[in-house]
Amino acid sequence: EKAWANITTDGAGSYTLNDGFNVASCTITSTYAEVTWARAFANANYAPTVTCNGSGIDVIIANINFASQTTAKTRIFFTQLWGGPSAIDPTVLGFTFAIRVGGRH
């Protein structure tokens, strides 16, 4: 494992890094969360895995857009399945997600 984090969005555009390793920061936008690594990976072929949960949401799916993954950061997009699939805006819905990453430094 080269990086990991447990991050909570507050539903108001901010985040809390609850714990982690090799994470410099996180950016929350209306369409994704972007995690920036404290130490860049050797290439963009590292393997992130993301899980998440939320209050009042039955199922949240988190996925990585590999097209936007760089050696320095990765973007995570969130979808809720309750009531039919729809994108989640992490700036207005509070939830927690965890990311684990393996790869070369």
N, C-alpha and C positions, 0 to 999 in steps of 0.2 A: 504494500500500500504506500503510495507516494503522496497522497493528500486525502483528507476527509473533513467533513464539516456537518454540523447540525445547526440549521438556520431557521429562524422564525420571522415571517413577515408580520407586520402589525396591522395591516389593512389601511394604513395611512401613508404608504410610500416609503416606509423605513424598514429596517431589518435589525435583528439581533443575532450575532454569532454566538450561539450557546456554547459551542466548543468546537475545536477543530485543529488541524495540522496542515501547514503549508498553504494557508488561505490568507491572502493579503486584504481582500475586500469583497463586497457583494454589491451589485447594482440592481435595484428593483425598478422595472418599467411597467407600463400597462400591458405588455405582451410577454415578458420573460423576466427571469432572474439571471444575472450574469456573475459567475464566480471568477475572480482573478486570483491566480496562484502567486504565492510569495516567491517561489522558485519555479521558473519556467520549465516545462518538459522539453526533452531533446527534439521531439517532433510532435505533430498534432495527431498522431495515431494512438494516443493513450486511451484507456477504456474506463469511462465514468459510468457509475450505476447510481440511479437516483430513486428514492422512495419518499412518500409524503403522506401527511394526514391533515385533516381539517375539521374544525368544529361545525356540525350541522351539514356537512357534505358527506354523502355515503361513500363515494369513491372518487379519488383524485388520481389521475395518471400524470406522471412527470416524464418528459422525454427530452433527449438531447438532439439538437440540430447539429449534426457533424459538419455541415457546410460552414457553420459559423464558429466552430471550435478551432482555436489557435493554440500555440505552445504556451501562451500566457493566460488564457481564459476559456471558459465554456459557457454557453447559454442553455438555460433550462426552460422549457415551455410546459405549461400545466393545463390539463383538460379535466373537467368534471363530467361524470357519466350520469349523475342523477338528473332525471327529467330530459334525457337526451344529451349527447355529447356537445359540449360547448367550451370554448376557451375561458380560462380563469385569468382575471386581471389581478396580479399580486399586489397592486397598489391599493386595492379596495377590499380584498379578502385576506384575512389573517389565517395563516396556516404554517406548519413546520415541515421542512424537507431536510433530507439527509443525503449527502453525496459521498461516495467512496471512489477513489481513482487509483488505478494501477497503470504504470507506464515508465518509460526511461527518462531520467533527469540528465 
